[in-house]
Every structure is written in C-alpha cells, then in structure tokens.
C-alpha cells in the first residue's frame, strides 16, 4: 500500500514540511485551518474560519475521490473553548444529521498566525 499525496487547486499551498492530504489504501488524512486559496487566514472570526476549514477539508477529500460523508473522525483544536457553539453551528452543516463522525475537541491557546480553529480529518472510503 503506497502513500499518495493529495493536492487541490481549491486550497492554498502548504507552508511547511507537510502534505495537504495523504491517501493510504482506503483512508484519507488531512489537517486544515481557515485559509483561503493564497494560504492567508480568512478575515473574520470563528464562523468564517470554521467555514474555510471545512471547505478546505471538503476540497481535499473530493480530490481524493471521497466526500464529507466518508469522514470517520475529526480532532478539533480551538483557541477558546467558549467558541465551541459558534464553531458547531457551522461544523454540523457539513454532515448529515444523525451521521456525525467521532470527534474530540480541545482548547489550544497558542495557534499559528491568528488561527482560531484547526481540524484533523480521517476519512475511510468503503
């Protein structure tokens, strides 16, 4: 089973030694933040960054032949635990009601470049 690097023109380029997404067998891994296609953080707050994060993840999954329905697990790092309701309001719209992935959400106080939320996605194509 080989490792395939996933890229998408809908996402900004990586600014470090990491992949936009990786596919191994029937599994896809991607970690996203709320950046635009130029790699800059989107303006606004938690709502805007969550939407951009989810759109970036969706783009990577689609580039790998998957969809948000294939997401099995999400790990969320959030700058302020009190912003979970605002993040959830956007997050839940990307999944079918009653078919949410497993999830962990933890506060992370020092995040890069004004980032308010970062999410790790694991998808399994069946």
N, C-alpha and C positions, 0 to 999 in steps of 0.2 A: 504494500500500500504506500503510495507516494504522497508527498505533500505538494499541494497546488496553491500558489499564491493567487489570491482573488484581488482584482482591481475593478474600479468603476469610475467612469467619467463623471458620475454624479457626485462624487466625493472629492475632497481635497487630497493632495498628496501627503504621504507620511513625512513628518519632520524629524524622524529619528530611526533607530535601527529596529523597526518592527514592521509587520505586514498589515495592510488594511484589512485583510481577511485571509484565512487559511482553510482549505478543504482537505480533509484526510478521510478517504473512504466515503462513508455516508454522513460524516459530521462536518459542520462548518463552525468556525470560531471567528468572532470579530469583537473588537472593543472600540467603542465610538464615544466622541464628545460632540458638543454642539457647534461644529464649524461649518462654514459654507464651502463652496467649490474651490475657493482660493486657499483654504486652510485657516482662514481667520475665524475667530469666535463670532457667532452671530450676535447682533445687537439685541438688547432686551434682557429679560430676566429668566427665571426658571422655566416659564411656559415656552418661551422661544428656544431656549437651549435644549429642552426636552424634545420638542418637535424636531429640531435639527438632528439631534442624536438618533431619534427613532427613524427619521428619513435616511440618514447615513447607513444605519444598520439594514434597513429595508433594501437599499440600493446594493449593498454588498451581498446580501442573501440572494437577491434576484440575479446578480451577476454570476452567482454560483449555481443557479438553477433551483433555488429554494424560495420560500416565502416566510412571512412572519408566522404563519400557521405551523411551520416546522420548528419554531423556537421551543426548546425544552426547558431551558434555564436562563435566567438573567441575574447577574450580580450588579447591584447599583451602588455607586459611591456618590454621596450627596454632601454638599458643603454645609448645609444646615438642615438638621433633621426636622425642623419645623416646616420646611418647604415640601415635605412628602405629599401632602394633599394637593398642592399645585402641580407637582410632578405627576402624581397619579391621574389627575384629570386628563392629561394628555396621553400618558402611557397606556391607559386602558382602552383608548380608541383604536389602538393598533392590533388588538386581539379580539377574537370572537368572545362575547360574554359567556362565562362559564367554561372557557377553554384557555385559561391563562397559564403561562409557563410557571414552573417553580421559580422562586425568587428569594434573594437576600438583599437587604438594603441597609447600608451602614454609613454613618457620618464620617467624612474625611475632610478635615479642616484646611489642609494645605493642598490646593489643587493648582494645576498649571494655568497660567495666562487668563485668569478670571473665570475659569471653568467652574460651573455650579453643579454639574452632574456628569458622571461618566458611567457607561454601562458596558458590561461584558455579556455577549450573547453566545449561547451554544445551541446550534440547530442540528437536528437529526432528520435526514431525508429517508423516508421509509417507502 
